[in-house]
Amino acid sequence: MNTFYVTTPIYYPNSEPHAGNAYTTIAADVLARYHRLKGYEVCFLTGVDEHAANVLNAAKEEGLTPQEYCDKIAPTFVNLWERLNISHDIFFRTTSDIHKRGAQKFLNVLYENGDIYKDKYEGYYCISCEKFFAEKELTDDKICPDHKIPLQWLEEENYFFRLSKYADRLLAHFNENPDFVYPETRRNELLSFLESGLQDISISRASLSWGIPFPFDPEHIIYIWIEALSNYITALGYETDSDQFQTFWPADVHMMGKDITRFHALFWPAMLMAADLPLPKHIVGHGWLTKDGEALSKTRGIFVDMDGDIATYGVDAFRYYLLREFSFGNDGDYRPSRLHERYNADLANDLGNLLNRVLGLLNKNFDVIPEPTTPGEFDDEIKTLAHDTLESLDSHMQTFAYDIALETIWEFVRRINRYVQQTQVWTLAKPETKPRMGTILYNSLEALRFISALIFPFIPDTADKIQRQIGSTDSDYTLEWGRLKVGQKVAKGEPIFPRVDLKKEEPPQKTGKTKSEEQSKQGKTDLISFTDFQRMDLRVGCIISAESIQGADRLLKLIVDIGTERRQVVAGIAEHYRTDSLIGKQVIVVVNLEPATIRNVESQGMVLAASSDSVVLTTPETEVPLGTQVR
Ligand code: MSP
């Protein structure tokens, strides 16, 4: 069986995890789930990096020993991973005995191979990065550029690792394996760092007691980064050369943020070379999650309200937003309003409404899933698209392009919405067309089953909900068309993404002026706020019938399908449109307008039109799925 080993960084447990840590872990989880789905034997490792100076400081502040402090914080990571549906196989702690013994064995091997020597070290150090800064990296004020804290001057007798010895081999490895580091921008950065020459690195700390002692000199503590990197092998049982180690090493993917690619793509491979071990296949460094342009940071107290957003929108919406919104290699600004929009547009509307609509039609017209006896227009196109989507997904996953992978899946979702629309399946309930209706509904439901498998790695809860609603008792995530079982009962269909009203306003732009000051400066006194505008729920609907209203020459009674339901709307367009010319026309409907009775006819919304001497209905430029939000 093919194997797949994916890791996240081990996080510093100096405080509870934040959304940036969640981002990395979710990205790794997608890979783990995706490979399990494809039949790989997977090992997914995550954990905490406990011997950090910041842990020591945080523990002191609370009057705890560092071990007690870690014992308190480590479970908050496990807890978050559970809430986020992270499917890790190992949660690893570097205070575990297996890690201590494994790290010491690793250091011993490097020492015995002659790659470790003792020398004096002096330089500026950041305790949050846990790294020394080279002379050329220093600014005048000696502040860490990432953590904005003063660097500390350290002078010590240190052990050094002969990194310089491996520069040529590393360079050759980079050149022979162009896909060793993702994305390419990061690879290029590392390559130019490598080409400018490598110096040996200090790998011990004499002044600390919180850490793992050198096996050959217990007076010295192993530098945290060296010890931490070795977790990728110690967690598998490197110490005893276990079966698990033999099965899974080398790692397929080390997933991390861009800040720590140098350690993983240069220092770690060089140490593995020194220990005669094979190198990981891919080092993947994603961009940072930012808040108002600043990187999230425990040290600097920059957070997003991850818990609040998960409580409002659900875990899957949070996962979906992170993976769909940002291009993986680039930084991305976390904005709750965008999460809200993605929730409504992609999840509730495109996917949720499709499921509801198909289940509604099926339950109304059939007792169980009907047999697809009557092929017709568009059926083959749908099947082909299902397989093409799978192929695209495969290739996007190879390059960690999560956003494009999801967009490709959603193109398929939107195509199925159009299929339902184009075939006008709801009009086919008559006996002579019912077999065709059954076939279209079978295909739509099979498409939903197929979609549930495609989305499973990204939003697993939703995939499970879809499977349950389409009547699968054991979820069938096989990526082959036509597996849906005929004769199965389907559920009534509960909304999988219930409506959420926007509760928070985005902070106004920082102009230093009040809103009314701004408005009067612009000479505008009747502006509405963005929130006022957002209260309007505008949807695309399709007119399915139009008739005149007795005694009201200018009015028409329209029935408009808005995807989830049909609305009766009274519109003042009788002088401008013939009733038969309106059927099938897509229009924009205000769906949350208070109902009104006009000439004894109830109007449950309003259709928009440009209105001057003539009245022209507003329609989407091209056909879109019914119920699509207009904003
Ligand atoms: N302990 C080291 C890693 C050792 S791995 C052998 C460490 N820990 S950390 O707690 O600082 O977490 C670093 C990782 O968290 C980053 O590489 C990244 O994966 C993730 N993130 C931390 N802040 C982040 C953002 N603002 N945005 C996205 N990811 C972020 O470094």
Residues whose N, C-alpha, C, O or C-beta is under 5 A from the ligand:
A	BS01	MSP	P9 I10 Y11 Y12 G20 N21 Y23 T24 D49 A228 L229 M256 G257 I260 G287 W288 L289 A295 L296
